[in-house]
Amino acid sequence: MKALWMKVSVLGLLVLVLLCLLIVKLVVSNKEDWVVIEEKYFPEGVGEGSVGINSGEKLDMNKSDSSCAMKFDNGHTYKVNCDEYLDFTVGEEVKIVILKKNTVKLRRK
């Protein structure tokens, strides 16, 4: 009889842990909202700042590996890999997956 109570209590504890993990997963996934690309910036020339395709606005980003950037509808502008995100278009809905040192990795819908 004691072994049965022990099994039931371990099973109950595992179910409780599973429910907590599911709640945490739902809360974290809701914080990652989809954003829309408002502007794409590409380098104007070697060693020069980036220029917006649609607006012509000059963007003064700090010197780094990537000179391409994207502006999103949440008000943030992040650096991106020029080759990897060349085919993303203005107005496209994307999700920011990884954000490291003001450089992002994006995911399409």
Contacts in CASP RR format, 6 or more apart in sequence:
PFRMAT RR
TARGET T0000
AUTHOR 0000-0000-0000
METHOD contacts of the structure
MODEL  1
MKALWMKVSVLGLLVLVLLCLLIVKLVVSNKEDWVVIEEKYFPEGVGEGS
VGINSGEKLDMNKSDSSCAMKFDNGHTYKVNCDEYLDFTVGEEVKIVILK
KNTVKLRRK
32 95 0 8 1.000
32 96 0 8 1.000
33 74 0 8 1.000
33 95 0 8 1.000
34 93 0 8 1.000
34 94 0 8 1.000
34 95 0 8 1.000
34 109 0 8 1.000
35 72 0 8 1.000
35 73 0 8 1.000
35 74 0 8 1.000
35 93 0 8 1.000
35 94 0 8 1.000
35 95 0 8 1.000
35 96 0 8 1.000
36 72 0 8 1.000
36 73 0 8 1.000
36 91 0 8 1.000
36 92 0 8 1.000
36 93 0 8 1.000
36 94 0 8 1.000
37 70 0 8 1.000
37 71 0 8 1.000
37 72 0 8 1.000
37 88 0 8 1.000
37 89 0 8 1.000
37 90 0 8 1.000
37 91 0 8 1.000
37 92 0 8 1.000
37 94 0 8 1.000
38 71 0 8 1.000
38 72 0 8 1.000
38 73 0 8 1.000
38 75 0 8 1.000
38 90 0 8 1.000
38 91 0 8 1.000
39 52 0 8 1.000
39 53 0 8 1.000
39 54 0 8 1.000
39 55 0 8 1.000
39 57 0 8 1.000
39 70 0 8 1.000
39 71 0 8 1.000
39 77 0 8 1.000
39 90 0 8 1.000
40 52 0 8 1.000
40 53 0 8 1.000
40 54 0 8 1.000
40 68 0 8 1.000
40 69 0 8 1.000
40 70 0 8 1.000
40 71 0 8 1.000
40 88 0 8 1.000
40 90 0 8 1.000
41 50 0 8 1.000
41 51 0 8 1.000
41 52 0 8 1.000
41 53 0 8 1.000
41 57 0 8 1.000
41 59 0 8 1.000
41 61 0 8 1.000
41 68 0 8 1.000
41 69 0 8 1.000
41 70 0 8 1.000
41 71 0 8 1.000
41 77 0 8 1.000
42 50 0 8 1.000
42 51 0 8 1.000
42 52 0 8 1.000
42 53 0 8 1.000
42 67 0 8 1.000
42 68 0 8 1.000
42 82 0 8 1.000
43 49 0 8 1.000
43 50 0 8 1.000
43 51 0 8 1.000
43 67 0 8 1.000
43 68 0 8 1.000
43 82 0 8 1.000
44 50 0 8 1.000
44 51 0 8 1.000
44 58 0 8 1.000
47 67 0 8 1.000
49 58 0 8 1.000
49 59 0 8 1.000
49 60 0 8 1.000
49 61 0 8 1.000
49 67 0 8 1.000
50 58 0 8 1.000
50 59 0 8 1.000
50 61 0 8 1.000
50 67 0 8 1.000
50 68 0 8 1.000
50 69 0 8 1.000
51 57 0 8 1.000
51 58 0 8 1.000
51 59 0 8 1.000
52 58 0 8 1.000
52 59 0 8 1.000
53 90 0 8 1.000
54 90 0 8 1.000
59 69 0 8 1.000
59 77 0 8 1.000
61 67 0 8 1.000
61 69 0 8 1.000
61 79 0 8 1.000
64 79 0 8 1.000
64 101 0 8 1.000
64 103 0 8 1.000
66 79 0 8 1.000
66 80 0 8 1.000
66 81 0 8 1.000
66 82 0 8 1.000
66 103 0 8 1.000
67 79 0 8 1.000
67 82 0 8 1.000
68 79 0 8 1.000
68 80 0 8 1.000
68 81 0 8 1.000
68 82 0 8 1.000
68 85 0 8 1.000
69 77 0 8 1.000
69 78 0 8 1.000
69 79 0 8 1.000
69 80 0 8 1.000
70 77 0 8 1.000
70 78 0 8 1.000
70 80 0 8 1.000
70 85 0 8 1.000
70 88 0 8 1.000
70 104 0 8 1.000
70 106 0 8 1.000
71 77 0 8 1.000
72 78 0 8 1.000
72 96 0 8 1.000
78 96 0 8 1.000
78 99 0 8 1.000
78 102 0 8 1.000
78 103 0 8 1.000
78 104 0 8 1.000
79 102 0 8 1.000
79 103 0 8 1.000
79 104 0 8 1.000
80 103 0 8 1.000
80 104 0 8 1.000
80 106 0 8 1.000
81 103 0 8 1.000
85 106 0 8 1.000
88 94 0 8 1.000
88 106 0 8 1.000
88 108 0 8 1.000
92 108 0 8 1.000
93 109 0 8 1.000
94 106 0 8 1.000
94 107 0 8 1.000
94 108 0 8 1.000
94 109 0 8 1.000
95 106 0 8 1.000
95 107 0 8 1.000
95 108 0 8 1.000
95 109 0 8 1.000
96 104 0 8 1.000
96 105 0 8 1.000
96 106 0 8 1.000
97 104 0 8 1.000
97 105 0 8 1.000
97 106 0 8 1.000
97 107 0 8 1.000
98 104 0 8 1.000
98 105 0 8 1.000
END
